[in-house]
Amino acid sequence: MSTSPSDATVRVAAAWYDGQTAASRPVSLSVEDGELLLSGSAGVTRWPLAEVHVSERLGNTPRLLTYAGGGHCEVNDQAGLDRLLAHAGVHRNWLDRLQHSLPWALAAVVLTVAVFAGSYRYLLPWGAEALSMRVPGTVLQKMGDSTLETLDRYMLKPSKLDAARQQRLSEEFARLHPPLDAQLQYRIVYRSSPMGPNAFALPDGTIVMLDELVELTEDDNEILAVLAHERGHVERRHAMRMVLQSSVVGLVLAWYVGDVSGLLATAPAIIMQAKYSRDMEREADIYAEQTMQANGMSPCLLVTILDKMEAAYREKEKKLHPQRETAQEDSTMDYLSSHPATKERAQLLCPRQ
Ligand SMILES: [Zn+2]
């Protein structure tokens, strides 16, 4: 724009604000003997180059060259200024160079993706676990209530189970000694659902027990074993952790804004589709095992009821898909599909069986 091709000296046009008056003066910038020369109609002003601060390059915004006591110069000619500075032996700082170098920019993108992937894989579960233990009871309660409300509206039907058996099971469960200090109050709600024999726990300590599971056995202790397993999920905040992990944005929002309505809205879907990790299932199994032992019952009871659930599940699958050789394990949120293979668990819970 204003570099003069005939002259070896690189010149750049600038507007000089001297800091004394509001008006700007057109000047031509050049460098000579380590000094920045501001040449205008009123003569030449010299600034020691080493004391001139050059602003970062940010898109096409004008660059500012500032000298304490001398005001500043505004330069629109980005390329010209770069040439002038390069000519004077002033190199852009490393950050500026990185921002304008394609390979470095690509490397930065790759690094960012790697950091995010690593965070998602390792940091997020860790953060969700740590945070889940600090979620206040009122939030767990809200989440439990709204989840049950949604489930009742769309997926669950009222229980047809004999009221006396419901009451007996609830009382027996309430009498169980937990292996450790229990942190939450528990309640069992009885429902019915076409999904088949199942039970699942909500974050607030509500355990949904389906008729189809209760009807699988006459032995209440087997039901208690399932309830103890579900209680293990609650005590370890597994559902809460899944909700937090599945909702990274929600996590950040809840953390900063203190508003959990977004989490509440997504919780039912996440809880229903939750496939707990194997580690979580093992934790819940161990909790159930300890509960059974603390109450003089055999952990094998959980294996027995799991076998019955698996058999019922296979039968249902066979009816639905007679042509299939083996049941597919990913069709719905199912007690079995969300849990590790029964054999593996039997070995852990009931090694002599
Ligand atoms: Zn489980």
Boltz pocket constraint, residues with backbone or C-beta under 6 A from the ligand:
constraints:
  - pocket:
      binder: B
      contacts: [[A, 229], [A, 233], [A, 276], [A, 281], [A, 284], [A, 335], [A, 338], [A, 339]]
      max_distance: 6.0
